[in-house]
Amino acid sequence: MQRLVEELLGFARARGMLPIKCDAVELDVLCRRVAAETSAAHAGRLVAVSSAGDTEGYWDADRLAQVIQNLIDNALSYSPPDAVVRVSIRGDEAVRLSVHNVGGPIPPENLRRMFEPYHLSGGPPGSARGLGLGLYIVKEFVRAHGGTVDVTSTKADGTTFAVSLPRRPGMPRDKSAWRPASVF
């Protein structure tokens, strides 16, 4: 029930009912916290996090935490119980987050609709949970930050969701100059 309520709240937020409130965020730290919390809720499952480069940007930490949680939850739900879910963060001009799992590939007909609201991804029989809003919420929150999200899924390589986030459009690379924009 809690998961359904969280999905509905996320759906409302994604539809613009709650604003994005940005501040300086270290995506590596946020990913590690969310991964630890999410894996603790999935007893016996391992989520491995790795990072490289500068992973700081100017984002809404609460919304990105939900993005990360939704992606990890999906990876845990659609991978074998003994499989490790891998989260990678890489910072260069943009900051990239990927969540990878092994398991059966997503059918091609479902790949086209993955990010539509109320679309259940069609995993193994009986594996569908929730309302089919998780990936829609991911897409909308990432888009609200000026980023993109993509998915690749093959039998040989598994499934990877890749998020790319601009650090903050129009902001200098020197983080000492980052200040919240005035709103008039």
N, C-alpha and C positions, 0 to 999 in steps of 0.2 A: 504494500500500500504506500509506504514511504517513497519508494522508487517512482511510482505512478504520479504521486503529488509533485515530486521533484521534476519529473518530465513535463508536467503541465505548467509548473512555474517557469521552467526554462523556456518552454514554448511561448508563454506570454512575454517573457523578456526578449526573446528573439523577434517577436512581432512588434517591438518598439515600445512596450509598455513600461520598461525600466531603462534608464539611460546607462550608457557606458561611462564609467568614471575612471580615468587613467591616472596612473602615477608610475614612478620608477619601479620596475619589477625585474628580478633576476629569475629568468625562466628556468634555469637549472635547479635552483633552490625550490621553486614552486613545483616543478615536476617531481622532484625527489619526495617532497612532502605528500603530494597527492598520490604518488605511486605507493608509498608506505601505507597510507590510509586505505587505499583501495585494495591492495593485496592483503591487508589484515582482515578485510571484510570477506575475502575469498580464501578461507583456511587452506593452507598447504600449497597455495599458488605463489609462484615467484615472478616478480616484475623487476627486471634489471634495467638500470638507468645509466647512461653514459653521456658525456658532454665534451665538447671541444670549442674553444674560442670564446669570445665575449657573448654572453647570452642575455645581456641586459637590454631592456627596451622600456617604452612608455606605454603601458597597457592597463586594462582593468583586470586585476589579479583574480577577483571572484569569478568573472566570466571565463577567463582562461583556465582556472581550476576546473570549472565545469566541462570545458572542452577536453582537457586532459583526462578527467575522470570518465567521461562518456567514451572516449577512445580506448582507454585501458579496460573499462568494463566490457566493451564489445570484444576486444581481443581475448579477454579471459573467457567470455561466454562461447566464443566460436573456435576455441583451440582445445586440443586434448588436455586433460587434467594434469599431465606431467610435463607439459610444454612450458618453456619460459617465454614470457612476453617481454619484448625488448623496446625500450623507449630511448631514443637518441635525440640530443639537442646539439645543434651546431650553429655557431654564430660567425657570420662574415658580414657582408653588406646588409643582409636580412638575417633573421633568426629562423632556423628551420627545426621543426619538431617532427619526429616520425615515431609511429607506434606499429610494431611488427609482430605478427603471430604466425605460427605454422598451423596447418590444418587444411581441410578441404577448401578449394578456391570458391570465391563468390561467383555464381553463375553470371555469364556475360549479360543476360537480360536484366539482371538485378543491378549490375554496375551502373547502368544508365540512370537508375532511379534511386540510388543509395541515399541521396540527400533530400529527398522529397518528404514532406510531413506525412505521418501515418504509414510509411512504407516499412514493413518488416523485411529484413534482408534475406530471408529464406535460407537460414542455416539448417543444420540437421533437424529432422522431425522432433518436435517437442522442445526445441531450444529457444523459440521466440519468447521474449519477455518484453513487458512494457507496452507502450503505445505506438512505437515506431517513430518517436520524435527525437531520439538521441542524436542521430547524425544530422538531422535538420537543424537542431540547436547548435551543433558544432559548426556547420556551414555558416549560419547566420551570425554567430558570435565572432568567428574568424573574419567574415566579410565586414562586420562592423569595425574591426581593427584595421581594415584595408588589406587584409591578407587573402590567401587562397588555401583551399584544401583539395587534395586529390587522393585517389585510391588506386592501387594496382593489386591484382590478385591472380596468381597462377598456382597450379599444382606443384610445380618445381620450387617456387620461391616463397610461397605463402602469401599473406595479405599484409600490405603496408598502407597505412593512412599517413599522408605527408602534409604538414601545415607549414606555410611560409608566412612570416609576419614581418612587415616593415618595422624598424625600430620605432620610428615616429616620423611620418612624412613631413618633410620640411625642417626637421630639427638637425642641428649640427652634430657631427660625430663626437665632439667633445662633450661628454656627459655632464661636466660641471656647468655647462650653459643650459641644461634642461630645467625648465621651470614650467609649472602648469600655466597654460594659456589663460589669459583673462577672458572672462565671458561677459559681454555687454549686451 
